[in-house]
Amino acid sequence: MRKSILAFIVITAISMALYGCATTSREGTGTGTASPAAKMSDSDLENSIKAKINSDEQLRAANLDVDANADRNEATLSGTVESEALRTRAVELAKSAHSGLIVTDKIDVKPRELSRSEYTDENAREERAKAKERGETIGSSLDDAWIHAKIVTKLIGNASTPERKINVDVNNNVVTLRGTVDTAEAKMEAERVAKETEGVKRVVNQLKVGAAASSTPAHK
């Protein structure tokens, strides 16, 4: 009798254990087998990258474009930021969105133009230091440094003007353009940009047109 009762208890315990495992399996997956992970879509990857980039306040304000291809684990970033450091930051954040992500950087760097009221002595010191490295001269006034910064920024952002081949000198609000460019059109465009810059009184265009432009850039 005791053996029959003991056997009954053992069989009952084993049955309950097996039932519990089966129930857990069904509740976990619905079929008792593991389901494959959902495939990431292009929009999922894009949203993940944007979330990473937008965690930076300055990059969020830049509102960069993201084009993602989840199958290839690739993404292209485009738009404009104010500094090289921000561009590097955007690429790093994008890469952190997904393991092994390949990022193509098409971001342009364009410094924000400061108004005359925003321009400080520190800004002027930095501008003069950069101008000195390029063999350019800037007068002693804040106006001269501010004008120089604005013209250089405009030349960089103008596809028709080879800014790195043009030296910009500013003294007493008078701008002198030096260097050698490839075409007469580039020479005239650089002069136009300088003349239309706020605060400029006069432009002296000493730019030369010639083949030497391709081999002897004024800016290092």
Phi and psi in degrees as GROMACS dihedral restraints (atoms count N, CA, C in turn):
[ dihedral_restraints ]
;  ai    aj    ak    al  type     phi  dphi    fc
    3     4     5     6     1   -61.7    20    10
    4     5     6     7     1   -39.7    20    10
    6     7     8     9     1   -63.2    20    10
    7     8     9    10     1   -37.9    20    10
    9    10    11    12     1   -65.9    20    10
   10    11    12    13     1   -41.7    20    10
   12    13    14    15     1   -66.2    20    10
   13    14    15    16     1   -42.3    20    10
   15    16    17    18     1   -64.1    20    10
   16    17    18    19     1   -41.9    20    10
   18    19    20    21     1   -63.5    20    10
   19    20    21    22     1   -39.3    20    10
   21    22    23    24     1   -62.6    20    10
   22    23    24    25     1   -43.5    20    10
   24    25    26    27     1   -63.6    20    10
   25    26    27    28     1   -43.9    20    10
   27    28    29    30     1   -62.9    20    10
   28    29    30    31     1   -46.7    20    10
   30    31    32    33     1   -62.2    20    10
   31    32    33    34     1   -41.3    20    10
   33    34    35    36     1   -63.1    20    10
   34    35    36    37     1   -43.0    20    10
   36    37    38    39     1   -63.7    20    10
   37    38    39    40     1   -42.7    20    10
   39    40    41    42     1   -65.2    20    10
   40    41    42    43     1   -40.8    20    10
   42    43    44    45     1   -63.3    20    10
   43    44    45    46     1   -42.9    20    10
   45    46    47    48     1   -65.0    20    10
   46    47    48    49     1   -38.6    20    10
   48    49    50    51     1   -65.0    20    10
   49    50    51    52     1   -44.3    20    10
   51    52    53    54     1   -64.6    20    10
   52    53    54    55     1   -39.6    20    10
   54    55    56    57     1   -63.6    20    10
   55    56    57    58     1   -40.7    20    10
   57    58    59    60     1   -63.2    20    10
   58    59    60    61     1   -41.0    20    10
   60    61    62    63     1   -63.7    20    10
   61    62    63    64     1   -43.4    20    10
   63    64    65    66     1   -63.9    20    10
   64    65    66    67     1   -39.6    20    10
   66    67    68    69     1   -64.5    20    10
   67    68    69    70     1   -44.7    20    10
   69    70    71    72     1   -61.0    20    10
   70    71    72    73     1   -40.8    20    10
   72    73    74    75     1   -64.6    20    10
   73    74    75    76     1   -43.1    20    10
   75    76    77    78     1   -67.4    20    10
   76    77    78    79     1   -39.6    20    10
   78    79    80    81     1   -68.4    20    10
   79    80    81    82     1   -33.3    20    10
   81    82    83    84     1   -74.5    20    10
   82    83    84    85     1   -36.9    20    10
   84    85    86    87     1  -126.3    20    10
   85    86    87    88     1   -17.2    20    10
   87    88    89    90     1    86.7    20    10
   88    89    90    91     1   -16.1    20    10
   90    91    92    93     1  -131.9    20    10
   91    92    93    94     1    -9.6    20    10
   93    94    95    96     1    89.8    20    10
   94    95    96    97     1    -1.7    20    10
   96    97    98    99     1  -127.1    20    10
   97    98    99   100     1   153.5    20    10
   99   100   101   102     1   -70.3    20    10
  100   101   102   103     1   136.0    20    10
  102   103   104   105     1   -91.7    20    10
  103   104   105   106     1   145.2    20    10
  105   106   107   108     1   -67.2    20    10
  106   107   108   109     1   149.8    20    10
  108   109   110   111     1   -65.6    20    10
  109   110   111   112     1   143.1    20    10
  111   112   113   114     1   -64.3    20    10
  112   113   114   115     1   139.3    20    10
  114   115   116   117     1   -74.2    20    10
  115   116   117   118     1   135.3    20    10
  117   118   119   120     1   -74.0    20    10
  118   119   120   121     1   133.4    20    10
  120   121   122   123     1   -93.0    20    10
  121   122   123   124     1   169.0    20    10
  123   124   125   126     1   -58.7    20    10
  124   125   126   127     1   -43.0    20    10
  126   127   128   129     1   -67.4    20    10
  127   128   129   130     1   -34.6    20    10
  129   130   131   132     1   -62.1    20    10
  130   131   132   133     1   -46.6    20    10
  132   133   134   135     1   -64.9    20    10
  133   134   135   136     1   -42.5    20    10
  135   136   137   138     1   -60.2    20    10
  136   137   138   139     1   -46.3    20    10
  138   139   140   141     1   -64.7    20    10
  139   140   141   142     1   -35.8    20    10
  141   142   143   144     1   -65.5    20    10
  142   143   144   145     1   -42.0    20    10
  144   145   146   147     1   -65.9    20    10
  145   146   147   148     1   -45.1    20    10
  147   148   149   150     1   -61.6    20    10
  148   149   150   151     1   -37.9    20    10
  150   151   152   153     1   -62.7    20    10
  151   152   153   154     1   -40.3    20    10
  153   154   155   156     1   -65.7    20    10
  154   155   156   157     1   -47.5    20    10
  156   157   158   159     1   -63.7    20    10
  157   158   159   160     1   -41.9    20    10
  159   160   161   162     1   -73.4    20    10
  160   161   162   163     1    -4.5    20    10
  162   163   164   165     1   -70.9    20    10
  163   164   165   166     1   -17.2    20    10
  165   166   167   168     1   -95.7    20    10
  166   167   168   169     1   122.9    20    10
  168   169   170   171     1   -59.7    20    10
  169   170   171   172     1   -42.4    20    10
  171   172   173   174     1   -68.7    20    10
  172   173   174   175     1   -38.9    20    10
  174   175   176   177     1   -71.1    20    10
  175   176   177   178     1   -33.7    20    10
  177   178   179   180     1   -62.1    20    10
  178   179   180   181     1   -40.1    20    10
  180   181   182   183     1   -67.1    20    10
  181   182   183   184     1   -28.2    20    10
  183   184   185   186     1   -72.7    20    10
  184   185   186   187     1   -22.3    20    10
  186   187   188   189     1    52.0    20    10
  187   188   189   190     1    58.4    20    10
  189   190   191   192     1   -70.0    20    10
  190   191   192   193     1   151.5    20    10
  192   193   194   195     1   -91.1    20    10
  193   194   195   196     1   142.0    20    10
  195   196   197   198     1  -127.4    20    10
  196   197   198   199     1   124.9    20    10
  198   199   200   201     1  -117.0    20    10
  199   200   201   202     1   111.4    20    10
  201   202   203   204     1  -112.8    20    10
  202   203   204   205     1   145.2    20    10
  204   205   206   207     1  -126.8    20    10
  205   206   207   208     1   101.7    20    10
  207   208   209   210     1   -67.3    20    10
  208   209   210   211     1   -37.8    20    10
  210   211   212   213     1   -59.4    20    10
  211   212   213   214     1   -39.1    20    10
  213   214   215   216     1   -92.7    20    10
  214   215   216   217     1    -6.3    20    10
  216   217   218   219     1    55.7    20    10
  217   218   219   220     1    48.3    20    10
  219   220   221   222     1  -128.1    20    10
  220   221   222   223     1   154.8    20    10
  222   223   224   225     1  -150.4    20    10
  223   224   225   226     1   146.2    20    10
  225   226   227   228     1  -117.4    20    10
  226   227   228   229     1   129.0    20    10
  228   229   230   231     1  -104.9    20    10
  229   230   231   232     1   135.8    20    10
  231   232   233   234     1  -143.7    20    10
  232   233   234   235     1   161.9    20    10
  234   235   236   237     1   133.2    20    10
  235   236   237   238     1  -160.9    20    10
  237   238   239   240     1  -134.9    20    10
  238   239   240   241     1   135.2    20    10
  240   241   242   243     1  -125.7    20    10
  241   242   243   244     1   169.0    20    10
  243   244   245   246     1   -88.8    20    10
  244   245   246   247     1   -13.1    20    10
  246   247   248   249     1  -151.7    20    10
  247   248   249   250     1   160.9    20    10
  249   250   251   252     1   -64.7    20    10
  250   251   252   253     1   -34.3    20    10
  252   253   254   255     1   -62.9    20    10
  253   254   255   256     1   -39.2    20    10
  255   256   257   258     1   -68.5    20    10
  256   257   258   259     1   -37.5    20    10
  258   259   260   261     1   -62.4    20    10
  259   260   261   262     1   -46.1    20    10
  261   262   263   264     1   -60.9    20    10
  262   263   264   265     1   -41.1    20    10
  264   265   266   267     1   -62.7    20    10
  265   266   267   268     1   -41.0    20    10
  267   268   269   270     1   -62.7    20    10
  268   269   270   271     1   -43.1    20    10
  270   271   272   273     1   -65.3    20    10
  271   272   273   274     1   -42.7    20    10
  273   274   275   276     1   -63.4    20    10
  274   275   276   277     1   -43.6    20    10
  276   277   278   279     1   -65.7    20    10
  277   278   279   280     1   -40.1    20    10
  279   280   281   282     1   -61.4    20    10
  280   281   282   283     1   -44.0    20    10
  282   283   284   285     1   -63.4    20    10
  283   284   285   286     1   -29.6    20    10
  285   286   287   288     1   -76.4    20    10
  286   287   288   289     1    -7.6    20    10
  288   289   290   291     1   -73.6    20    10
  289   290   291   292     1   -27.1    20    10
  291   292   293   294     1  -155.7    20    10
  292   293   294   295     1   137.3    20    10
  294   295   296   297     1   -59.5    20    10
  295   296   297   298     1   129.1    20    10
  297   298   299   300     1    75.2    20    10
  298   299   300   301     1    10.8    20    10
  300   301   302   303     1   -62.3    20    10
  301   302   303   304     1   131.6    20    10
  303   304   305   306     1   -95.3    20    10
  304   305   306   307     1   121.8    20    10
  306   307   308   309     1  -112.8    20    10
  307   308   309   310     1   125.8    20    10
  309   310   311   312     1   -97.7    20    10
  310   311   312   313     1   121.6    20    10
  312   313   314   315     1   -95.7    20    10
  313   314   315   316     1   110.7    20    10
  315   316   317   318     1  -119.3    20    10
  316   317   318   319     1    28.7    20    10
  318   319   320   321     1   -81.4    20    10
  319   320   321   322     1   132.5    20    10
  321   322   323   324     1   -92.7    20    10
  322   323   324   325     1   145.5    20    10
  324   325   326   327     1  -107.2    20    10
  325   326   327   328     1   119.6    20    10
  327   328   329   330     1  -139.0    20    10
  328   329   330   331     1   105.7    20    10
  330   331   332   333     1   -58.4    20    10
  331   332   333   334     1   141.9    20    10
  333   334   335   336     1   -71.3    20    10
  334   335   336   337     1   134.2    20    10
  336   337   338   339     1   -77.2    20    10
  337   338   339   340     1   126.8    20    10
  339   340   341   342     1   -84.8    20    10
  340   341   342   343     1   141.5    20    10
  342   343   344   345     1   -72.7    20    10
  343   344   345   346     1   164.3    20    10
  345   346   347   348     1   -60.7    20    10
  346   347   348   349     1   -36.3    20    10
  348   349   350   351     1   -70.0    20    10
  349   350   351   352     1   -24.9    20    10
  351   352   353   354     1   -83.8    20    10
  352   353   354   355     1   -21.4    20    10
  354   355   356   357     1   -72.4    20    10
  355   356   357   358     1   129.3    20    10
  357   358   359   360     1  -115.6    20    10
  358   359   360   361     1   171.6    20    10
  360   361   362   363     1   -60.9    20    10
  361   362   363   364     1   -35.8    20    10
  363   364   365   366     1   -65.6    20    10
  364   365   366   367     1   -41.9    20    10
  366   367   368   369     1   -58.8    20    10
  367   368   369   370     1   -42.4    20    10
  369   370   371   372     1   -65.7    20    10
  370   371   372   373     1   -39.8    20    10
  372   373   374   375     1   -63.1    20    10
  373   374   375   376     1   -42.6    20    10
  375   376   377   378     1   -64.4    20    10
  376   377   378   379     1   -40.9    20    10
  378   379   380   381     1   -65.8    20    10
  379   380   381   382     1   -40.4    20    10
  381   382   383   384     1   -66.1    20    10
  382   383   384   385     1   -36.2    20    10
  384   385   386   387     1   -65.0    20    10
  385   386   387   388     1   -43.0    20    10
  387   388   389   390     1   -66.4    20    10
  388   389   390   391     1   -40.1    20    10
  390   391   392   393     1   -63.9    20    10
  391   392   393   394     1   -40.2    20    10
  393   394   395   396     1   -62.0    20    10
  394   395   396   397     1   -39.2    20    10
  396   397   398   399     1   -63.0    20    10
  397   398   399   400     1   -28.4    20    10
  399   400   401   402     1   -96.1    20    10
  400   401   402   403     1     5.0    20    10
  402   403   404   405     1    75.5    20    10
  403   404   405   406     1    29.2    20    10
  405   406   407   408     1  -109.2    20    10
  406   407   408   409     1   161.5    20    10
  408   409   410   411     1  -123.2    20    10
  409   410   411   412     1   144.9    20    10
  411   412   413   414     1  -132.6    20    10
  412   413   414   415     1   134.8    20    10
  414   415   416   417     1   -64.8    20    10
  415   416   417   418     1   178.6    20    10
  417   418   419   420     1   -80.4    20    10
  418   419   420   421     1   -13.0    20    10
  420   421   422   423     1   -85.6    20    10
  421   422   423   424     1   157.2    20    10
  423   424   425   426     1   -62.9    20    10
  424   425   426   427     1   -35.3    20    10
  426   427   428   429     1   -57.9    20    10
  427   428   429   430     1   -44.7    20    10
  429   430   431   432     1   -61.9    20    10
  430   431   432   433     1   -44.3    20    10
  432   433   434   435     1   -66.2    20    10
  433   434   435   436     1   -41.3    20    10
  435   436   437   438     1   -63.9    20    10
  436   437   438   439     1   -44.5    20    10
  438   439   440   441     1   -62.3    20    10
  439   440   441   442     1   -43.0    20    10
  441   442   443   444     1   -59.3    20    10
  442   443   444   445     1   -46.7    20    10
  444   445   446   447     1   -60.9    20    10
  445   446   447   448     1   -42.2    20    10
  447   448   449   450     1   -66.0    20    10
  448   449   450   451     1   -43.3    20    10
  450   451   452   453     1   -66.8    20    10
  451   452   453   454     1   -44.5    20    10
  453   454   455   456     1   -61.4    20    10
  454   455   456   457     1   -42.4    20    10
  456   457   458   459     1   -61.9    20    10
  457   458   459   460     1   -41.6    20    10
  459   460   461   462     1   -67.3    20    10
  460   461   462   463     1   -39.6    20    10
  462   463   464   465     1   -65.7    20    10
  463   464   465   466     1   -37.8    20    10
  465   466   467   468     1   -63.5    20    10
  466   467   468   469     1   -40.1    20    10
  468   469   470   471     1   -82.8    20    10
  469   470   471   472     1    -1.2    20    10
  471   472   473   474     1  -104.0    20    10
  472   473   474   475     1   114.7    20    10
  474   475   476   477     1   -64.2    20    10
  475   476   477   478     1   -18.4    20    10
  477   478   479   480     1   -87.6    20    10
  478   479   480   481     1    -7.9    20    10
  480   481   482   483     1  -120.1    20    10
  481   482   483   484     1   121.0    20    10
  483   484   485   486     1   -78.1    20    10
  484   485   486   487     1    80.3    20    10
  486   487   488   489     1   -52.7    20    10
  487   488   489   490     1   -36.0    20    10
  489   490   491   492     1   -72.1    20    10
  490   491   492   493     1    -7.0    20    10
  492   493   494   495     1  -105.4    20    10
  493   494   495   496     1     3.6    20    10
  495   496   497   498     1  -119.0    20    10
  496   497   498   499     1   126.6    20    10
  498   499   500   501     1   -94.1    20    10
  499   500   501   502     1   138.7    20    10
  501   502   503   504     1  -120.4    20    10
  502   503   504   505     1   115.5    20    10
  504   505   506   507     1  -107.7    20    10
  505   506   507   508     1   140.9    20    10
  507   508   509   510     1  -134.9    20    10
  508   509   510   511     1   127.4    20    10
  510   511   512   513     1  -148.2    20    10
  511   512   513   514     1   124.0    20    10
  513   514   515   516     1    53.4    20    10
  514   515   516   517     1    42.1    20    10
  516   517   518   519     1    68.8    20    10
  517   518   519   520     1    10.1    20    10
  519   520   521   522     1  -102.9    20    10
  520   521   522   523     1   128.8    20    10
  522   523   524   525     1  -104.7    20    10
  523   524   525   526     1   132.3    20    10
  525   526   527   528     1  -117.7    20    10
  526   527   528   529     1   126.0    20    10
  528   529   530   531     1  -101.9    20    10
  529   530   531   532     1   127.1    20    10
  531   532   533   534     1  -128.9    20    10
  532   533   534   535     1   159.3    20    10
  534   535   536   537     1   126.0    20    10
  535   536   537   538     1  -170.8    20    10
  537   538   539   540     1  -130.5    20    10
  538   539   540   541     1   126.0    20    10
  540   541   542   543     1  -114.3    20    10
  541   542   543   544     1   167.8    20    10
  543   544   545   546     1   -77.3    20    10
  544   545   546   547     1   -33.2    20    10
  546   547   548   549     1  -135.1    20    10
  547   548   549   550     1   160.3    20    10
  549   550   551   552     1   -65.2    20    10
  550   551   552   553     1   -31.8    20    10
  552   553   554   555     1   -64.4    20    10
  553   554   555   556     1   -40.1    20    10
  555   556   557   558     1   -65.3    20    10
  556   557   558   559     1   -38.3    20    10
  558   559   560   561     1   -62.9    20    10
  559   560   561   562     1   -46.1    20    10
  561   562   563   564     1   -69.6    20    10
  562   563   564   565     1   -36.0    20    10
  564   565   566   567     1   -66.1    20    10
  565   566   567   568     1   -41.0    20    10
  567   568   569   570     1   -62.2    20    10
  568   569   570   571     1   -40.6    20    10
  570   571   572   573     1   -64.4    20    10
  571   572   573   574     1   -41.2    20    10
  573   574   575   576     1   -61.3    20    10
  574   575   576   577     1   -45.5    20    10
  576   577   578   579     1   -58.6    20    10
  577   578   579   580     1   -45.0    20    10
  579   580   581   582     1   -64.8    20    10
  580   581   582   583     1   -44.8    20    10
  582   583   584   585     1   -63.2    20    10
  583   584   585   586     1   -33.2    20    10
  585   586   587   588     1   -88.4    20    10
  586   587   588   589     1     4.3    20    10
  588   589   590   591     1   -81.4    20    10
  589   590   591   592     1   132.4    20    10
  591   592   593   594     1   -57.4    20    10
  592   593   594   595     1   135.9    20    10
  594   595   596   597     1    93.9    20    10
  595   596   597   598     1   -13.3    20    10
  597   598   599   600     1   -78.0    20    10
  598   599   600   601     1   128.6    20    10
  600   601   602   603     1   -90.7    20    10
  601   602   603   604     1   -37.9    20    10
  603   604   605   606     1  -157.4    20    10
  604   605   606   607     1   152.5    20    10
  606   607   608   609     1  -123.7    20    10
  607   608   609   610     1   127.8    20    10
  609   610   611   612     1  -106.0    20    10
  610   611   612   613     1   110.3    20    10
  612   613   614   615     1   -95.4    20    10
  613   614   615   616     1   102.6    20    10
  615   616   617   618     1  -105.3    20    10
  616   617   618   619     1    15.3    20    10
  618   619   620   621     1   -65.6    20    10
  619   620   621   622     1   140.4    20    10
  621   622   623   624     1  -108.0    20    10
  622   623   624   625     1   150.9    20    10
  624   625   626   627     1  -109.4    20    10
  625   626   627   628     1   125.0    20    10
  627   628   629   630     1   177.5    20    10
  628   629   630   631     1   168.3    20    10
  630   631   632   633     1   -65.4    20    10
  631   632   633   634     1   -20.8    20    10
  633   634   635   636     1   -62.5    20    10
  634   635   636   637     1   -15.3    20    10
  636   637   638   639     1   -62.1    20    10
  637   638   639   640     1   -32.3    20    10
  639   640   641   642     1   -75.7    20    10
  640   641   642   643     1   -17.5    20    10
  642   643   644   645     1  -117.7    20    10
  643   644   645   646     1   -12.9    20    10
  645   646   647   648     1  -129.8    20    10
  646   647   648   649     1    72.1    20    10
  648   649   650   651     1   -66.1    20    10
  649   650   651   652     1   142.5    20    10
  651   652   653   654     1   -74.3    20    10
  652   653   654   655     1   -34.6    20    10
  654   655   656   657     1   -95.7    20    10
  655   656   657   658     1   133.9    20    10
